[in-house]
Amino acid sequence: MHIAIFGANGRTGSLLTGRALAAGHTVSALVREPKKFPYAARCRVVEGSVFDPAAISATLRDTDAVFSALGAHSPFKKEDVLERAMPLITAAMEQYGPSRLIALGSAGALPNSLDKQASWRRWIVQKIVYNVFLKYPVASQIFQYAILSHSNLDWTMVMPPMLTGGPAKGHYRIDPDALPHNGSSISRSDVADFMMLQLTNSQWIKKGVYITW
Ligand SMILES: NC(=O)c1ccc[n+]([C@@H]2O[C@H](COP(=O)([O-])OP(=O)(O)OC[C@H]3O[C@@H](n4cnc5c(N)ncnc54)[C@H](OP(=O)(O)O)[C@@H]3O)[C@@H](O)[C@H]2O)c1
């Protein structure tokens, strides 16, 4: 396949890029600083911002599926990366294709995400973590879910809790309804592996799916 990757030079995006190339796919990567992109020589690199419709179109050209692993630099600032980027990406995909989009989201994106947690934990995570400390990324992910679920695309939003930089364990819990009980973290490596599997799996099309250790 030829895969477009937005956020290809980020922590999850670079794992996706490496895995896609290792699996024999070709990759179009939109990156702001190609000199800092370790896979530049092996990808079709589009230099630019995801806020630029022309750069998005150039990245999507002749691709079969799309990964997005976009995010803000700081969880404590209102950067509106997803608010600005996802309407442009989904509109371009609806117009020119491809239709398959596998996007990295977060467990805070939906109101029922904590339904399988103990009530004390639900209260702390919702009232303190989501509503206070992570209010900007959570708002961005709520927005992303709304955009994807109103699109005509074959989208999947992968929704982990806290991401870590460690290795893949190769086993994790997934659930379409809510974050599994006591789920609190998962490595970007396991998330990237799960996102790769979605290239050939239709089970979670037009759905959000929670993933956690
Ligand atoms: N951290 C957590 O614990 C956690 C938990 C759950 C979900 N998430 C979600 O996971 C997502 C990404 O996580 P991550 O740790 O892999 O992120 P990351 O390492 O910060 O990567 C984000 C990527 O987005 C790119 N980007 C941002 N604005 C851009 C723009 N205008 N044009 C082009 N590229 C742009 C960045 O490009 P540059 O390389 O040029 O900066 C970077 O490659 C976020 O949406 C976050 O909400 C995070």
The ligand as a Tripos MOL2 file, in Angstrom:
@<TRIPOS>MOLECULE
LIG
   48    52     1     0     0
SMALL
NO_CHARGES

@<TRIPOS>ATOM
      1 N1          0.8910   11.9030   25.5730 N.am      1 LIG1
      2 C1         -0.0430   11.0700   25.9930 C.2       1 LIG1
      3 O1          0.0560   10.4600   27.0830 O.2       1 LIG1
      4 C2         -1.2500   10.8330   25.1440 C.ar      1 LIG1
      5 C3         -2.2320    9.9700   25.5960 C.ar      1 LIG1
      6 C4         -3.3150    9.6870   24.7730 C.ar      1 LIG1
      7 C5         -3.4070   10.2780   23.5270 C.ar      1 LIG1
      8 N2         -2.4490   11.1590   23.1180 N.ar      1 LIG1
      9 C6         -2.5900   11.7930   21.8020 C.3       1 LIG1
     10 O2         -1.6210   11.2620   20.9160 O.3       1 LIG1
     11 C7         -1.3640   12.2060   19.8860 C.3       1 LIG1
     12 C8          0.1160   12.2670   19.4940 C.3       1 LIG1
     13 O3          0.9530   11.7460   20.4660 O.3       1 LIG1
     14 P1          2.5290   11.7310   20.2870 P.3       1 LIG1
     15 O4          3.1060   11.6260   21.6430 O.co2     1 LIG1
     16 O5          2.9570   10.7620   19.2370 O.co2     1 LIG1
     17 O6          2.7530   13.2310   19.7130 O.3       1 LIG1
     18 P2          4.0540   14.0480   19.2990 P.3       1 LIG1
     19 O7          5.2970   13.2420   19.4850 O.co2     1 LIG1
     20 O8          3.9570   15.3720   19.9840 O.co2     1 LIG1
     21 O9          3.8200   14.2420   17.7320 O.3       1 LIG1
     22 C9          2.8790   15.1410   17.2280 C.3       1 LIG1
     23 C10         3.1900   15.3580   15.7650 C.3       1 LIG1
     24 O10         2.2660   16.3180   15.2400 O.3       1 LIG1
     25 C11         2.9950   17.1420   14.3440 C.3       1 LIG1
     26 N3          2.3750   18.4450   14.1120 N.ar      1 LIG1
     27 C12         1.8290   19.2910   15.0130 C.ar      1 LIG1
     28 N4          1.4100   20.4200   14.4040 N.ar      1 LIG1
     29 C13         1.7140   20.2630   13.0750 C.ar      1 LIG1
     30 C14         1.5580   21.0710   11.9370 C.ar      1 LIG1
     31 N5          0.9960   22.2850   11.9870 N.pl3     1 LIG1
     32 N6          1.9830   20.5950   10.7420 N.ar      1 LIG1
     33 C15         2.5650   19.3770   10.6330 C.ar      1 LIG1
     34 N7          2.7460   18.5560   11.6970 N.ar      1 LIG1
     35 C16         2.3280   19.0050   12.8960 C.ar      1 LIG1
     36 C17         4.3330   17.3210   15.0180 C.3       1 LIG1
     37 O11         5.2480   17.8040   14.0580 O.3       1 LIG1
     38 P3          6.7520   18.2570   14.4200 P.3       1 LIG1
     39 O12         7.5170   16.9460   14.4960 O.co2     1 LIG1
     40 O13         7.1390   19.1140   13.3070 O.co2     1 LIG1
     41 O14         6.6520   18.9710   15.7370 O.co2     1 LIG1
     42 C18         4.6000   15.9060   15.5060 C.3       1 LIG1
     43 O15         5.2180   15.1520   14.5000 O.3       1 LIG1
     44 C19        -1.9230   13.5350   20.3630 C.3       1 LIG1
     45 O16        -3.0670   13.8440   19.6020 O.3       1 LIG1
     46 C20        -2.3160   13.2680   21.7980 C.3       1 LIG1
     47 O17        -3.4720   13.9900   22.2000 O.3       1 LIG1
     48 C21        -1.3770   11.4320   23.8720 C.ar      1 LIG1
@<TRIPOS>BOND
     1     1     2 1
     2     2     3 2
     3     2     4 1
     4     4     5 ar
     5     4    48 ar
     6     5     6 ar
     7     6     7 ar
     8     7     8 ar
     9     8     9 1
    10     8    48 ar
    11     9    10 1
    12     9    46 1
    13    10    11 1
    14    11    12 1
    15    11    44 1
    16    12    13 1
    17    13    14 1
    18    14    15 2
    19    14    16 1
    20    14    17 1
    21    17    18 1
    22    18    19 2
    23    18    20 1
    24    18    21 1
    25    21    22 1
    26    22    23 1
    27    23    24 1
    28    23    42 1
    29    24    25 1
    30    25    26 1
    31    25    36 1
    32    26    27 ar
    33    26    35 ar
    34    27    28 ar
    35    28    29 ar
    36    29    30 ar
    37    29    35 ar
    38    30    31 1
    39    30    32 ar
    40    32    33 ar
    41    33    34 ar
    42    34    35 ar
    43    36    37 1
    44    36    42 1
    45    37    38 1
    46    38    39 2
    47    38    40 1
    48    38    41 1
    49    42    43 1
    50    44    45 1
    51    44    46 1
    52    46    47 1
@<TRIPOS>SUBSTRUCTURE
     1 LIG1         1 GROUP 0 **** ****
